[in-house]
Amino acid sequence: MKMIKISMLALALGLMSFSAVAPVKSLVSETKESATASTVVWKAETIDVGEIPQGTPKAIVYEFKNTGKTAVVITNVQGSCGCTATDYTKEPIQPGKTAKVTATYNAANKGTFTKTVTVTTSAETTPKVLTLKGTVI
């Protein structure tokens, strides 16, 4: 009798180990998949404005297209110095649509310059560094 109880217990435990349970996706991996599902494709990452006159601000427009499947949001845009003001599309950029980041360089000092604009979006884990260069005459 005791042997039958032990056998039944072993059988029950053995059957429980084969239960069909679907794997659970963690919220973290789902969030990462969503964030990387969109792709930002820049029209140009470096723009050479050539020669510009001293004392005249120069606006440089960078464009990108959302080639992903989810909307992209520009979360931050930062110029490399106080001489470069920035503006950008504030609304979510839907799949297939384009957006703009504008950097306005204050051409106060004569000579060559190279400045950067760092753009952070919801689609990329690493910010994109855009470059503008030229010569103030």
Legacy VTK file of the C-alpha trace (Angstrom):
# vtk DataFile Version 3.0
C-alpha trace
ASCII
DATASET POLYDATA
POINTS 137 float
0.000 0.000 0.000
2.831 2.350 0.927
4.603 1.471 -2.312
1.501 2.388 -4.351
1.255 5.826 -2.659
4.916 6.551 -3.388
4.475 5.447 -7.010
1.378 7.639 -7.426
3.205 10.648 -5.925
6.192 10.123 -8.242
3.862 9.818 -11.240
1.967 13.013 -10.287
5.203 14.983 -9.846
6.527 13.665 -13.125
3.410 14.696 -15.027
3.461 18.195 -13.497
6.952 18.782 -14.829
5.626 18.406 -18.398
2.903 21.055 -18.132
2.638 23.375 -21.123
3.304 26.947 -20.066
3.975 29.630 -22.644
7.182 31.595 -22.073
6.629 35.017 -20.563
8.171 38.003 -22.343
9.585 40.537 -19.993
8.408 44.131 -20.233
12.023 45.252 -20.636
12.591 43.205 -23.802
9.254 44.368 -25.209
10.210 48.000 -24.599
13.587 47.515 -26.282
11.939 45.872 -29.290
9.500 48.775 -29.596
12.224 51.373 -29.287
14.426 49.777 -31.916
11.599 48.972 -34.334
11.800 52.449 -35.900
14.700 53.527 -38.035
15.864 57.074 -38.662
17.577 57.654 -42.028
19.308 61.035 -42.351
19.461 62.781 -45.724
22.910 64.160 -44.748
24.850 63.898 -41.491
27.499 66.482 -42.456
26.705 69.752 -44.220
29.382 72.104 -45.548
27.853 75.583 -45.928
30.924 76.952 -47.730
31.641 80.635 -47.200
29.227 82.761 -45.198
29.461 86.468 -44.342
30.508 87.493 -40.850
27.685 88.736 -38.632
24.960 86.910 -40.563
23.430 83.837 -38.863
23.232 80.792 -41.142
20.434 78.213 -40.781
21.342 74.636 -41.679
18.495 72.124 -42.061
19.021 68.397 -41.494
16.227 66.107 -42.668
15.470 62.523 -41.787
12.858 59.959 -42.704
11.215 57.478 -40.365
11.560 54.164 -42.238
10.371 52.097 -39.290
6.972 50.780 -38.253
6.357 53.013 -35.229
6.351 56.760 -34.619
9.643 58.450 -33.718
9.931 61.313 -31.246
12.899 63.679 -31.123
13.596 63.877 -27.408
16.575 66.253 -27.342
18.695 68.414 -29.658
21.869 70.049 -28.368
24.368 72.282 -30.166
28.061 71.910 -29.330
28.350 75.545 -28.231
26.346 78.685 -27.531
26.983 79.901 -31.085
24.618 77.261 -32.516
20.899 77.554 -31.788
18.651 74.582 -32.543
15.034 73.869 -33.410
13.319 70.632 -34.397
10.031 68.889 -35.185
8.173 68.482 -31.875
5.363 66.152 -33.015
5.839 62.375 -33.325
7.098 61.476 -36.800
4.878 58.762 -38.214
6.270 55.879 -40.319
7.189 57.038 -43.829
7.177 60.719 -42.853
10.078 63.170 -42.663
11.184 65.634 -39.996
13.698 68.446 -39.659
16.361 69.577 -37.240
17.542 73.153 -37.800
20.865 74.452 -36.505
21.453 78.202 -36.806
25.122 79.130 -36.618
25.987 82.638 -35.396
28.816 83.650 -37.726
30.420 86.154 -35.345
34.097 85.249 -35.813
36.016 85.019 -39.091
37.702 81.763 -40.037
36.824 78.124 -40.550
34.450 76.379 -38.189
33.212 72.888 -37.459
30.303 72.480 -35.050
28.131 69.555 -34.056
24.497 69.044 -33.165
23.578 65.998 -31.083
20.108 64.567 -31.722
18.433 62.052 -29.429
15.353 60.159 -30.656
13.106 57.432 -29.347
14.276 55.194 -32.214
17.963 54.980 -31.368
19.794 54.106 -28.189
22.821 56.212 -29.187
22.380 59.899 -30.053
23.204 60.926 -33.634
25.944 63.558 -34.009
25.413 65.840 -37.011
28.195 68.134 -38.282
28.123 71.587 -39.855
31.184 73.317 -41.224
32.256 76.223 -43.332
34.228 79.447 -43.394
33.140 82.840 -42.082
34.515 85.638 -44.318
LINES 1 138
137 0 1 2 3 4 5 6 7 8 9 10 11 12 13 14 15 16 17 18 19 20 21 22 23 24 25 26 27 28 29 30 31 32 33 34 35 36 37 38 39 40 41 42 43 44 45 46 47 48 49 50 51 52 53 54 55 56 57 58 59 60 61 62 63 64 65 66 67 68 69 70 71 72 73 74 75 76 77 78 79 80 81 82 83 84 85 86 87 88 89 90 91 92 93 94 95 96 97 98 99 100 101 102 103 104 105 106 107 108 109 110 111 112 113 114 115 116 117 118 119 120 121 122 123 124 125 126 127 128 129 130 131 132 133 134 135 136
